[in-house]
Amino acid sequence: SERARPAHFFFDRTKATSRVVEDAVAYAGLQLDRGRLVGSPEKLNLFTLEGEVLRTDLPLDAHLGATLHPSDVLLLEKGNRVSEDRLD
């Protein structure tokens, strides 16, 4: 329900995927609490445009070649699935 503008981020691929979530939430001016937006019961996840979820407990380079490719676009969403209308 938050309206944040799209942003370009560059990350060290050896860093944890959770760092992408933390930085994106901070950029939007929101607060994170144990992987969830403050006041929300749902965990935030990163998805590719194909709807694949990235595990936040792994470094970014663990996803390279299979789920994630250089210059991919990622979506930050609440819950375990990304809405089909967001993928179109």
C-alpha positions in Angstrom: 0.0 0.0 0.0 3.1 2.3 0.2 3.8 4.3 -2.9 7.6 4.4 -3.3 9.3 5.5 -6.5 11.4 3.0 -8.5 15.1 3.3 -7.7 18.3 2.0 -9.1 20.6 0.4 -6.6 24.0 -1.2 -7.1 25.1 -3.9 -4.6 28.2 -5.9 -3.8 27.2 -9.4 -4.9 29.0 -10.9 -1.8 26.6 -9.0 0.5 23.5 -10.6 2.0 20.3 -10.4 0.0 18.6 -9.0 3.1 20.8 -5.9 2.6 18.9 -5.1 -0.6 15.6 -5.2 1.4 17.0 -3.0 4.2 18.4 -0.4 1.8 15.2 -0.3 -0.3 13.0 0.1 2.8 15.3 2.9 4.1 15.2 4.6 0.7 11.4 4.7 0.8 11.6 6.3 4.2 10.0 3.3 6.0 11.1 1.2 8.9 11.9 -2.5 9.0 11.5 -4.8 12.0 12.8 -8.4 11.6 12.2 -8.5 7.9 8.7 -6.8 8.1 7.6 -3.3 7.7 6.8 -1.8 11.1 3.1 -2.6 11.8 2.8 -5.3 9.2 2.5 -9.0 9.8 3.9 -10.0 6.4 7.6 -10.4 5.7 9.1 -8.4 2.8 10.6 -10.4 -0.1 12.5 -9.7 -3.3 11.1 -11.1 -6.5 12.4 -11.2 -10.1 10.1 -10.2 -12.9 9.4 -13.9 -13.5 8.0 -14.1 -10.0 11.0 -16.0 -8.5 11.7 -15.2 -4.9 15.2 -14.5 -3.7 16.2 -16.1 -0.4 17.2 -13.3 2.0 19.4 -15.6 4.1 21.9 -16.0 1.1 24.3 -13.6 -0.5 23.3 -12.1 -3.8 25.9 -14.2 -5.7 24.2 -17.4 -4.6 21.3 -16.4 -6.8 23.5 -15.5 -9.8 23.1 -17.6 -12.9 19.9 -19.3 -11.8 17.4 -16.9 -10.3 19.3 -13.7 -10.7 21.2 -12.2 -13.7 23.2 -9.0 -14.0 21.0 -6.0 -14.5 17.8 -7.8 -13.4 14.9 -5.8 -12.1 13.7 -6.8 -8.6 10.4 -6.1 -6.9 10.0 -5.6 -3.2 6.7 -7.1 -2.0 5.0 -8.1 1.2 4.2 -11.8 1.4 5.5 -15.0 -0.3 4.0 -14.3 -3.7 4.1 -11.3 -6.1 0.7 -10.3 -7.6 0.4 -11.3 -11.3 -0.6 -7.7 -12.2 2.7 -6.5 -10.9 4.5 -8.9 -13.3 2.8 -7.6 -16.4 
